[in-house]
Each structure stands twice: as C-alpha cells, then as structure tokens.
Amino acid sequence: MQQPGNQLRTPGGLLLPMRATLKGRIKWQVLDERGMPEVPRNPSGFALGPVEGIEQPNLITDLGLDQIAAFDCFGTNPELLGTWRRYLAVGTGSTAPANGDTTLEAEVQRAASSGSFSNGSTAYELDDTNDVWRAESLVTRLVTMSADRNIAEFGLSPESSGAIGIRELLRDSEGNPITVSLLVGKSLRVDHTLTVEIAAPEAGNAATININQYDAGNNLIGTTPLDVVHGGHVYLTGNEAWPFNVWNPSSANTQAVRRITSALAYSRQNAVTSQIDPNQNTSSTHNVALEAYVAGTHQRIKRGTIAAASLNAAWHGFIFSSTAATTANRSGWLVLFTSPGSYTKQNTDTLRVGLISSWARAA
C-alpha cells in the first residue's frame, strides 16, 4: 500500500503460500488395428501382461515440474496448445528415467490424440478425513504405429518435439523393464492420472505478515504485524475446483480479488455467503495477474492490485475467486485478518495482495 509522502507496503506485497504436491500413475495397454485391447507381446511373441493392461508409477522430470508454470496440468484436450500432457511419445531406448531427462532416449513417434476414446476428465474434492483438497486429472493418449516397432519407453509432453515432462519405461506387472512389439496399425494407449493435493486443515493456515511503512525517502519508519488465517474455501458443493483454479500457476484467467466486508470465522465451506465486495462481476482493476516464472524455483506469484480509487473501506480479509457473478465468486482461497481484525484502505492507498503457488513431487 502506498500514500503520498508515506508509503505502506510489504516486501512482495502481502504474499501468502499455496503449496501443492504432485504425483502420477500410469496404465498402459496395447490395442489392435480395430482399437480393441490385446495381450502385449515381446518381439519373440511371448505374452508380457494381461489384456486389460498394466499399471505402474511414473517420473515427473525436472523439466516437467518447470512446465507446470507454463502449461495447464489439469487440461485434457490434446487439441489445445496449453495442455501439459498433450502428446504421447514412444521410443526404443531402455535407459532408466532420470530427473534431468528432457527427451526420450530414442524417440520414434509421437501423437496428440485420444483416438476414439474420451480425452479424460478432472475431479476435485475436499477430503475432510485426511484434510486435503485433492484433484485427480486423467488423460488418455494413443500412438498408432506408422511402422513395425519394438517399443521400450514412452513419455508425455506439451510440445510436438522434445520437452518430455513425464518419462517411463514400459514395465511388466513386477516392475521389470520390457520391450513390446507393435506392428503397423496397432496402438499403445496410455492413461495417466495426475493427483494434486493441497493441505486443508480444518482451522485454516495461520500466518503473520508485516505492513511496512516507508517515508518519502524510502526509509523504513515502522512495521505493523498482521495475523491472518488462510486456506481454501468453497461456497457450495460443486465449486471444489476453485482452490485449484487459484493455485494453478499456469493461468490467472477469470480470477479476481474481492474484499471481505465483515468479520468471519474461517471455514472450508460456507463461511463466505454475501460478505464480498464487489458482489457482482469484478472489473479489470481487481483481476489477478501472474508474475514471471523463474526456472527451477517451482513457485510462481499471483498478485492482485486494488487501485487507490477502489474498495476504500474496512477490509476484514480478501478472497481470490472467480470474476463471474455466480456462486464461484465466493469460492477459492480465503484470507481473513485476525489481529488486528481489519485494515481500513484509504482513498490514497494502493493495495497489493498476492499468493505464491508452489509445487513439488509428493513423497
């Protein structure tokens, strides 16, 4: 926040963390020329697994973690440029996957296709038993062989070449690497499920942030601590996607900041009913913007700026939510001031508030 003469601000501008963990699992399957499942076989014709396919873990590469900042990890449509798992690539290499991989060892073909199958879907929930917000995003991808091939590795990528974000070897049900013979016209189908989890303590996350006051010479003249509680919030069942929309570091589309107009007790559901300002569609001055991503940090700042002429009143907190005038504008990431219980924004203040979306491989 800043005023003529004196300036109120915080380093980075009232930033609060949103931390997520990522993990994935894969099911692969061989399809015949008609698209029907068949038993996978090695080049000698020996059966390698059941017709229904084999499930195995996956490796999200370091590059894949960086890609989360640029591509939608919840996207399922292979026709959209911004989809993280858009392409399935296959190859003949047998080297074990490593975090630093950016390509397959010996790629021979890739495709952005789900064939005649559904592209996939994403389901969101609040698991109030384990106290986590959970998203499970499934994509189905196929590569149909343009030549007779012996496939040993595969990967998922947002790009038409290189840029492998998920890499694995084909494995049998015991986890041993195998080579699968695929004649021209046959397909490898891969179903990949990404699980994203964000902690959801029932009482929210407690934090202390500082409002620093500077004079006109940019000298620190005072610091005011502000205690807050923050966490995901949904107004109605069916809005569970919104904590993940706010976290998603690849996009700030249709996201806005709204003032909490009265004192509230934090709750993961139904805390915010009508206590938001603005209550209708949010103007562009309240929209959320992404800051540039720094490779390797696996975190990205989302920030909303409230201009001097806007929302000049007592703030009891704020919520990052939808720009639409629907129940989704009460769902997202809720921040409530606890001590002191409010901050009054003057008509000379510019208020900047933000979240740090971060992500890491799940243990």
C-alpha positions as CSV (number, residue, x, y, z in Angstrom):
1,M,0.0,0.0,0.0
2,Q,1.3,3.4,-0.8
3,Q,0.4,7.0,0.1
4,P,1.8,10.4,-0.9
5,G,4.7,11.2,1.4
6,N,4.5,8.0,3.4
7,Q,4.1,4.5,1.8
8,L,2.7,1.4,3.3
9,R,3.8,-1.8,1.7
10,T,5.2,-5.3,2.4
11,P,8.1,-7.0,0.7
12,G,6.5,-8.7,-2.3
13,G,3.1,-7.3,-1.3
14,L,1.2,-9.4,1.3
15,L,2.2,-12.7,-0.2
16,L,0.9,-16.0,1.3
17,P,1.9,-19.5,0.3
18,M,-0.3,-22.1,-1.5
19,R,1.7,-25.4,-1.6
20,A,0.8,-28.4,-3.6
21,T,2.2,-31.9,-4.1
22,L,2.1,-33.8,-7.4
23,K,2.2,-37.5,-8.2
24,G,1.1,-39.6,-11.1
25,R,0.3,-43.1,-12.1
26,I,0.0,-44.8,-15.4
27,K,-1.9,-47.6,-17.0
28,W,-0.7,-48.7,-20.4
29,Q,-2.4,-51.1,-22.9
30,V,-1.9,-52.5,-26.4
31,L,-4.7,-52.1,-28.9
32,D,-5.1,-54.0,-32.2
33,E,-5.9,-52.4,-35.6
34,R,-9.6,-52.2,-34.6
35,G,-8.8,-50.4,-31.4
36,M,-9.6,-53.4,-29.3
37,P,-7.3,-54.4,-26.3
38,E,-5.0,-57.3,-26.9
39,V,-2.2,-59.1,-24.9
40,P,1.1,-57.3,-25.2
41,R,3.9,-59.4,-26.5
42,N,7.7,-59.1,-26.9
43,P,9.5,-59.4,-30.2
44,S,9.6,-63.2,-29.8
45,G,5.8,-63.4,-29.3
46,F,5.9,-64.1,-25.6
47,A,3.0,-62.7,-23.6
48,L,4.1,-59.9,-21.3
49,G,0.9,-59.0,-19.4
50,P,-2.9,-59.1,-19.3
51,V,-5.2,-57.8,-22.0
52,E,-6.6,-55.2,-19.6
53,G,-3.1,-53.5,-19.3
54,I,-0.6,-52.8,-16.6
55,E,-0.4,-50.1,-14.0
56,Q,2.9,-48.6,-13.0
57,P,4.4,-45.4,-11.4
58,N,5.8,-42.5,-13.4
59,L,8.6,-40.0,-13.2
60,I,7.8,-36.3,-13.5
61,T,11.1,-34.8,-14.8
62,D,12.6,-31.6,-13.5
63,L,11.6,-30.1,-16.9
64,G,8.1,-31.4,-16.3
65,L,8.0,-29.6,-12.9
66,D,9.0,-26.4,-14.7
67,Q,6.3,-26.9,-17.3
68,I,3.6,-26.7,-14.6
69,A,4.2,-22.9,-14.7
70,A,3.5,-22.7,-18.4
71,F,1.0,-25.4,-19.3
72,D,-2.3,-26.4,-17.7
73,C,-1.7,-29.6,-15.7
74,F,-5.5,-30.1,-15.5
75,G,-6.0,-29.8,-19.2
76,T,-7.3,-32.9,-21.0
77,N,-7.8,-31.8,-24.6
78,P,-4.9,-32.8,-26.9
79,E,-6.1,-30.2,-29.5
80,L,-5.3,-27.3,-27.1
81,L,-1.8,-25.8,-27.2
82,G,-1.7,-25.1,-23.5
83,T,-2.3,-28.7,-22.4
84,W,0.6,-30.2,-20.3
85,R,0.1,-33.8,-21.3
86,R,-0.8,-33.1,-24.9
87,Y,1.5,-35.5,-26.7
88,L,2.3,-39.2,-26.1
89,A,5.8,-40.0,-27.4
90,V,7.2,-43.6,-27.8
91,G,10.8,-44.8,-28.3
92,T,13.1,-47.8,-28.3
93,G,15.6,-46.7,-25.5
94,S,16.0,-48.7,-22.4
95,T,17.9,-46.3,-20.1
96,A,16.2,-45.8,-16.7
97,P,14.4,-42.5,-16.4
98,A,16.2,-39.7,-14.5
99,N,15.0,-36.4,-13.1
100,G,17.2,-34.4,-15.6
101,D,15.7,-36.1,-18.7
102,T,14.3,-33.7,-21.3
103,T,13.8,-36.2,-24.2
104,L,13.3,-39.9,-24.7
105,E,16.5,-41.9,-25.3
106,A,15.4,-42.9,-28.8
107,E,12.1,-41.5,-29.8
108,V,10.5,-42.9,-32.9
109,Q,6.9,-41.4,-32.9
110,R,4.5,-39.2,-31.1
111,A,0.9,-38.0,-31.4
112,A,-1.5,-35.7,-29.8
113,S,-4.6,-37.9,-29.8
114,S,-7.1,-39.8,-27.7
115,G,-8.2,-41.8,-30.6
116,S,-11.9,-42.7,-30.3
117,F,-11.7,-42.6,-26.6
118,S,-12.6,-39.7,-24.2
119,N,-9.8,-37.2,-23.8
120,G,-10.1,-37.6,-20.0
121,S,-11.5,-35.6,-17.1
122,T,-10.6,-33.9,-13.8
123,A,-12.4,-34.5,-10.5
124,Y,-12.0,-32.2,-7.5
125,E,-12.8,-32.8,-3.8
126,L,-12.4,-31.8,-0.2
127,D,-11.2,-34.9,1.7
128,D,-12.2,-33.9,5.2
129,T,-11.0,-37.2,6.6
130,N,-7.4,-36.6,5.6
131,D,-7.7,-32.8,5.5
132,V,-6.6,-32.2,1.9
133,W,-8.0,-30.6,-1.2
134,R,-7.5,-33.2,-4.0
135,A,-7.7,-33.0,-7.8
136,E,-7.3,-36.1,-9.9
137,S,-6.8,-35.4,-13.6
138,L,-6.9,-38.3,-16.1
139,V,-5.8,-38.0,-19.7
140,T,-6.0,-40.8,-22.3
141,R,-3.4,-40.7,-25.1
142,L,-2.7,-43.0,-28.1
143,V,0.1,-43.5,-30.6
144,T,-0.8,-45.7,-33.6
145,M,2.2,-47.3,-35.2
146,S,3.2,-46.0,-38.6
147,A,5.7,-48.8,-38.9
148,D,6.5,-52.1,-37.1
149,R,8.2,-51.1,-33.9
150,N,9.7,-52.6,-30.7
151,I,8.7,-50.0,-28.0
152,A,10.5,-49.8,-24.7
153,E,9.9,-46.3,-23.5
154,F,7.3,-43.6,-23.6
155,G,6.7,-40.0,-22.3
156,L,4.2,-37.2,-22.2
157,S,5.0,-33.7,-23.5
158,P,3.2,-30.4,-24.2
159,E,5.2,-29.9,-27.4
160,S,5.4,-31.5,-30.8
161,S,9.1,-32.4,-30.2
162,G,11.4,-32.9,-27.2
163,A,10.2,-31.3,-23.9
164,I,9.4,-34.6,-22.1
165,G,7.7,-33.8,-18.8
166,I,6.9,-37.4,-17.8
167,R,9.2,-40.3,-18.8
168,E,8.9,-44.0,-18.2
169,L,10.0,-47.4,-19.4
170,L,7.3,-50.0,-20.3
171,R,7.3,-52.4,-17.4
172,D,5.6,-55.7,-16.6
173,S,3.4,-56.3,-13.6
174,E,6.6,-57.0,-11.5
175,G,8.1,-53.6,-12.4
176,N,10.7,-55.1,-14.8
177,P,11.5,-53.1,-18.0
178,I,10.2,-54.8,-21.1
179,T,10.1,-54.3,-24.9
180,V,6.7,-54.6,-26.6
181,S,6.3,-55.5,-30.2
182,L,3.8,-53.3,-32.1
183,L,3.1,-53.9,-35.7
184,V,1.9,-51.2,-38.0
185,G,-1.6,-50.1,-37.3
186,K,-1.5,-51.2,-33.6
187,S,-1.6,-48.7,-30.8
188,L,-0.1,-48.0,-27.4
189,R,-2.7,-46.5,-25.1
190,V,-1.6,-44.7,-22.0
191,D,-3.9,-43.4,-19.3
192,H,-2.2,-41.0,-17.0
193,T,-3.7,-39.8,-13.7
194,L,-2.2,-36.7,-12.0
195,T,-3.0,-36.2,-8.4
196,V,-2.6,-32.7,-6.9
197,E,-3.1,-32.2,-3.2
198,I,-3.2,-29.0,-1.1
199,A,-3.3,-29.2,2.7
200,A,-6.7,-28.3,4.1
201,P,-6.5,-28.0,7.9
202,E,-10.0,-27.6,9.3
203,A,-8.9,-24.4,11.1
204,G,-7.0,-23.0,8.1
205,N,-3.3,-22.0,8.0
206,A,-2.1,-19.4,10.5
207,A,0.5,-16.8,9.3
208,T,1.8,-13.4,10.2
209,I,2.5,-10.8,7.6
210,N,4.0,-7.3,8.1
211,I,2.8,-4.0,6.8
212,N,6.0,-1.9,6.4
213,Q,5.7,1.9,6.4
214,Y,8.3,3.9,4.5
215,D,8.9,7.7,4.3
216,A,9.3,9.6,1.1
217,G,13.0,8.8,1.1
218,N,12.2,5.1,1.1
219,N,13.4,4.7,4.7
220,L,11.7,2.3,6.9
221,I,9.9,4.1,9.8
222,G,7.6,1.5,11.2
223,T,6.3,-2.1,10.9
224,T,2.8,-3.3,11.8
225,P,2.4,-7.1,12.1
226,L,-0.9,-8.6,10.9
227,D,-2.0,-12.1,11.9
228,V,-4.1,-13.9,9.3
229,V,-5.7,-17.3,8.8
230,H,-6.0,-18.6,5.2
231,G,-7.0,-21.6,3.2
232,G,-9.2,-23.0,0.5
233,H,-12.9,-22.2,0.6
234,V,-16.0,-23.4,-1.3
235,Y,-19.4,-21.8,-1.1
236,L,-21.4,-24.7,-2.4
237,T,-20.7,-28.3,-3.4
238,G,-19.6,-28.3,-7.0
239,N,-17.2,-25.4,-6.6
240,E,-14.3,-27.6,-5.3
241,A,-12.3,-26.8,-8.5
242,W,-11.8,-23.2,-7.3
243,P,-9.0,-23.7,-4.8
244,F,-7.1,-25.4,-7.6
245,N,-8.0,-22.8,-10.2
246,V,-6.4,-20.2,-7.9
247,W,-3.4,-22.4,-7.2
248,N,-2.8,-23.3,-10.9
249,P,0.4,-21.5,-11.7
250,S,-0.1,-21.5,-15.5
251,S,-3.1,-19.2,-15.5
252,A,-4.8,-16.3,-13.8
253,N,-7.7,-16.2,-16.2
254,T,-11.1,-15.3,-14.7
255,Q,-9.5,-14.8,-11.2
256,A,-10.1,-11.7,-9.1
257,V,-9.6,-10.3,-5.6
258,R,-12.7,-9.4,-3.5
259,R,-12.8,-7.6,-0.2
260,I,-14.3,-9.4,2.9
261,T,-16.7,-6.9,4.3
262,S,-17.2,-8.2,7.8
263,A,-15.6,-10.3,10.5
264,L,-15.7,-14.1,9.7
265,A,-14.6,-17.3,11.3
266,Y,-12.6,-19.4,8.8
267,S,-14.3,-22.5,7.5
268,R,-13.5,-24.6,4.4
269,Q,-17.2,-24.4,3.3
270,N,-20.0,-21.9,3.5
271,A,-18.1,-19.2,5.5
272,V,-18.5,-16.6,2.8
273,T,-22.1,-16.1,1.8
274,S,-22.7,-12.4,1.0
275,Q,-19.7,-10.7,2.6
276,I,-17.8,-9.9,-0.5
277,D,-17.1,-6.6,-2.4
278,P,-17.7,-6.3,-5.3
279,N,-20.5,-8.8,-5.2
280,Q,-21.1,-8.8,-9.0
281,N,-18.7,-9.1,-11.9
282,T,-15.2,-7.8,-10.9
283,S,-13.7,-5.0,-13.1
284,S,-10.3,-5.5,-14.6
285,T,-8.8,-3.3,-11.8
286,H,-9.4,-6.2,-9.4
287,N,-8.2,-9.0,-11.6
288,V,-5.3,-11.3,-10.8
289,A,-2.0,-11.3,-12.8
290,L,0.8,-13.7,-13.0
291,E,4.4,-12.7,-12.4
292,A,7.3,-14.2,-14.4
293,Y,8.3,-17.7,-13.5
294,V,12.0,-18.4,-12.6
295,A,13.1,-21.8,-13.9
296,G,13.9,-24.3,-11.2
297,T,12.0,-22.5,-8.4
298,H,8.7,-24.4,-8.7
299,Q,6.8,-21.4,-7.4
300,R,5.0,-18.5,-9.1
301,I,3.4,-15.4,-7.7
302,K,-0.2,-14.4,-8.4
303,R,-1.0,-10.8,-7.5
304,G,-4.0,-8.6,-7.4
305,T,-3.7,-4.8,-7.3
306,I,-6.5,-2.6,-5.9
307,A,-6.2,0.9,-7.2
308,A,-6.4,4.0,-4.9
309,A,-9.9,4.7,-6.1
310,S,-11.3,1.3,-5.4
311,L,-12.7,-0.6,-2.4
312,N,-11.8,2.1,0.1
313,A,-13.3,0.7,3.3
314,A,-12.6,-1.7,6.1
315,W,-11.0,-4.9,4.9
316,H,-11.6,-8.0,7.1
317,G,-9.7,-10.1,4.6
318,F,-9.9,-11.0,1.0
319,I,-10.6,-13.9,-1.3
320,F,-9.1,-14.9,-4.6
321,S,-12.1,-16.2,-6.5
322,S,-13.9,-16.2,-9.9
323,T,-14.6,-13.0,-11.8
324,A,-18.1,-14.2,-12.5
325,A,-21.2,-13.1,-10.6
326,T,-22.0,-16.7,-9.6
327,T,-21.5,-18.8,-6.5
328,A,-18.0,-19.4,-7.7
329,N,-17.2,-15.8,-6.7
330,R,-17.3,-17.0,-3.1
331,S,-15.0,-19.9,-3.7
332,G,-11.2,-20.0,-4.0
333,W,-8.5,-19.0,-1.5
334,L,-9.8,-17.1,1.6
335,V,-7.6,-14.9,3.7
336,L,-9.0,-13.4,7.0
337,F,-7.4,-10.9,9.2
338,T,-7.4,-12.0,12.9
339,S,-5.2,-9.5,14.8
340,P,-5.9,-6.7,14.1
341,G,-9.2,-7.9,12.7
342,S,-9.4,-5.3,9.9
343,Y,-7.4,-2.8,7.8
344,T,-9.1,0.3,6.5
345,K,-8.0,1.2,3.0
346,Q,-7.8,4.9,2.4
347,N,-8.6,6.6,-0.8
348,T,-4.9,7.4,-1.3
349,D,-3.8,3.7,-0.8
350,T,-2.9,1.2,-3.5
351,L,-3.3,-2.3,-2.1
352,R,-1.3,-5.2,-3.5
353,V,-2.1,-8.8,-2.3
354,G,-0.8,-12.0,-3.6
355,L,-0.3,-15.7,-3.3
356,I,2.8,-17.8,-4.0
357,S,1.7,-21.0,-5.8
358,S,4.3,-23.7,-5.2
359,W,4.6,-27.4,-6.1
360,A,6.8,-30.4,-5.5
361,R,6.8,-34.1,-6.1
362,A,4.8,-36.0,-3.5
363,A,6.9,-38.2,-1.1
